[in-house]
Amino acid sequence: MEIRSTADGDLDVFVDTVHAAFGRFPEAPIEGGGLWWSALEIDRCLLALTADGRPVGTAAAYSFELTLPGETLVPAAGVTAVGVLPSHRRQGILSAMMRHQLAELRARGEFLSVLLASEAQIYGRFGYGPATYTARLTVPRHEAALAVPRARGVADAPATGSANGSVEVLRRAECGEILEEVYDRYRRTQPGALSRPHRWWALRAGQPPISPAPRYVAVHRGADGVPDGYASYSIGEPGTLTVDETIATDDAVFTALARFVLGHDLVSQVVFKHVPPEHPLRWQLADFRAGEVSGDTDWLWVRLLDVPRALTARGWFMDGELVLDVEDPFLGEHGRYLLTVRDSKADCVPTDREPDLSLDMRDLGSVYLGGTAPSTLVRAGHIRAHRPGAAALADALFRAERSPHCLHWF
Ligand SMILES: CC(C)(COP(=O)(O)OP(=O)(O)OC[C@H]1O[C@@H](n2cnc3c(N)ncnc32)[C@H](O)[C@@H]1OP(=O)(O)O)[C@@H](O)C(=O)NCCC(=O)NCCS
């Protein structure tokens, strides 16, 4: 078995092998991979080949920027196009590709890798843990009234737009660079969000609203006329308005967009496809039970490749000290680190002090963005707390300014 990087000219073979692994052959080979696959970075694709040179496995990585708690932007490899031909499964090909890929990411100086998992059983063994979550919120339109904000000094938004803002409905093709610019502003402050490289928008690769599929886009503009949010949606039978993405640069803009779609005529229900845990929208409904949460699922999985670099890169919101004993069985590594947070900055150094928590790399990936409480994994029997109070301290330390969320599909 050989694993090698692809080069120009390999794209068709790579894409054909991915299609075969996923069991979804297109009618005819798509030259140049088609819109979606042409977003691949050819120097970051791997092919696994048999001794006689037949391609049987694929894996690739995109160069993304990930927003960490504290509005810190760091490079992250977005692992994608992972597949092994059905005829060659359970022979260790994926494991070999993962090993190869992690070594390559480190050689590039990257310290975080992320992915979306087709099945939740695959990636934990390679050190990835689920780190962000998302759910659908369905609201019947006749129950969709929003409550008047109770905090003093918070204005209730008018029927369309936030204070002095406006909403305009555009077709996807009319949006020009607006969506890209708004998304880019949004993702810089949202922990867990990924950049969408310009190339993706230009190719209209990926899921709505960047796919070529027809969509309406409600674009919100502030009083100065500058776009600061959008909701991309479609209306299907039976009277369901489905919002793929609600991207807002602040909460008032989100509320204005929610109010707009919830007030849409000739619609019986509105489905928000991607709502993170603890999102205020449910609390904004006058009838708390009007919003039905379903399809609660993991989204972004995270793997750390360098614990001190990763822990010092993110922002922290309270002072504290923890000794973490981290086991990385896939890479056969082990480290014990003293994490000290002072004035929102962390220091992380090897130590031989007694640990507060012992954990597997996958569990560190899960808690890293603040979307999974360490105490939950202690209670689940995955993280070991060595003293009373250690889990509660870890919960308080790792928490982010708000739930991490990623709605980018790759
Ligand atoms: C997922 C996939 C890539 C695994 O490839 P593979 O070469 O068979 O994996 P490996 O042989 O290296 O398996 C390593 C271990 O993971 C386990 N494993 C692999 N895929 C698994 C799955 N889908 N569910 C549960 N366990 C799985 C294997 O049993 C093996 O366990 P072991 O070490 O205890 O024996 C392959 O099944 C595939 O192409 N599936 C369809 C496409 C897909 O879902 N890709 C993932 C996209 S995110």
The ligand as a MOL file (V3000), in Angstrom:
LIG
                    3D

  0  0  0     0  0            999 V3000
M  V30 BEGIN CTAB
M  V30 COUNTS 48 50 0 0 0
M  V30 BEGIN ATOM
M  V30 1 C -15.1470 5.0240 6.8220 0
M  V30 2 C -14.1360 4.3150 5.9090 0
M  V30 3 C -13.2840 5.3860 5.2230 0
M  V30 4 C -13.2690 3.3940 6.7740 0
M  V30 5 O -12.1880 2.9070 6.0180 0
M  V30 6 P -11.4090 1.5510 6.3840 0
M  V30 7 O -10.1790 1.5080 5.5600 0
M  V30 8 O -12.3440 0.4270 6.3380 0
M  V30 9 O -11.0060 1.8160 7.9200 0
M  V30 10 P -9.8880 1.0190 8.7450 0
M  V30 11 O -9.7730 -0.3710 8.2070 0
M  V30 12 O -8.6450 1.8030 8.8140 0
M  V30 13 O -10.5980 0.9830 10.1720 0
M  V30 14 C -9.9610 1.3340 11.3690 0
M  V30 15 C -10.8670 0.9920 12.5240 0
M  V30 16 O -12.0560 1.7760 12.4340 0
M  V30 17 C -13.2040 0.9400 12.4210 0
M  V30 18 N -14.1660 1.5580 11.4970 0
M  V30 19 C -13.8930 2.0230 10.2750 0
M  V30 20 N -15.0100 2.5200 9.7110 0
M  V30 21 C -15.9860 2.3600 10.6190 0
M  V30 22 C -17.3630 2.6770 10.5880 0
M  V30 23 N -17.9440 3.2370 9.5220 0
M  V30 24 N -18.0770 2.3850 11.6980 0
M  V30 25 C -17.5080 1.7870 12.7700 0
M  V30 26 N -16.1950 1.4730 12.8260 0
M  V30 27 C -15.4440 1.7420 11.7520 0
M  V30 28 C -12.7080 -0.3880 11.9050 0
M  V30 29 O -13.5320 -1.4410 12.3250 0
M  V30 30 C -11.3400 -0.4540 12.5230 0
M  V30 31 O -11.4560 -0.8440 13.8830 0
M  V30 32 P -10.3070 -1.7160 14.6100 0
M  V30 33 O -9.0520 -0.8700 14.5440 0
M  V30 34 O -10.8430 -1.8910 15.9820 0
M  V30 35 O -10.1990 -2.9610 13.7880 0
M  V30 36 C -14.8560 3.4710 4.8290 0
M  V30 37 O -15.6830 2.5490 5.4780 0
M  V30 38 C -15.6780 4.2730 3.8240 0
M  V30 39 O -15.1710 4.6890 2.7940 0
M  V30 40 N -16.9900 4.5170 4.1260 0
M  V30 41 C -17.8780 5.2350 3.2230 0
M  V30 42 C -17.4950 6.6960 3.0710 0
M  V30 43 C -17.4620 7.4280 4.3870 0
M  V30 44 O -18.3610 7.3510 5.1980 0
M  V30 45 N -16.3570 8.1890 4.6100 0
M  V30 46 C -16.1770 9.0080 5.7800 0
M  V30 47 C -16.5410 10.3990 5.4110 0
M  V30 48 S -16.5460 11.5060 6.7840 0
M  V30 END ATOM
M  V30 BEGIN BOND
M  V30 1 1 1 2
M  V30 2 1 2 3
M  V30 3 1 2 4
M  V30 4 1 2 36
M  V30 5 1 4 5
M  V30 6 1 5 6
M  V30 7 2 6 7
M  V30 8 1 6 8
M  V30 9 1 6 9
M  V30 10 1 9 10
M  V30 11 2 10 11
M  V30 12 1 10 12
M  V30 13 1 10 13
M  V30 14 1 13 14
M  V30 15 1 14 15
M  V30 16 1 15 16
M  V30 17 1 15 30
M  V30 18 1 16 17
M  V30 19 1 17 18
M  V30 20 1 17 28
M  V30 21 1 18 19
M  V30 22 1 18 27
M  V30 23 2 19 20
M  V30 24 1 20 21
M  V30 25 1 21 22
M  V30 26 2 21 27
M  V30 27 1 22 23
M  V30 28 2 22 24
M  V30 29 1 24 25
M  V30 30 2 25 26
M  V30 31 1 26 27
M  V30 32 1 28 29
M  V30 33 1 28 30
M  V30 34 1 30 31
M  V30 35 1 31 32
M  V30 36 2 32 33
M  V30 37 1 32 34
M  V30 38 1 32 35
M  V30 39 1 36 37
M  V30 40 1 36 38
M  V30 41 2 38 39
M  V30 42 1 38 40
M  V30 43 1 40 41
M  V30 44 1 41 42
M  V30 45 1 42 43
M  V30 46 2 43 44
M  V30 47 1 43 45
M  V30 48 1 45 46
M  V30 49 1 46 47
M  V30 50 1 47 48
M  V30 END BOND
M  V30 END CTAB
M  END
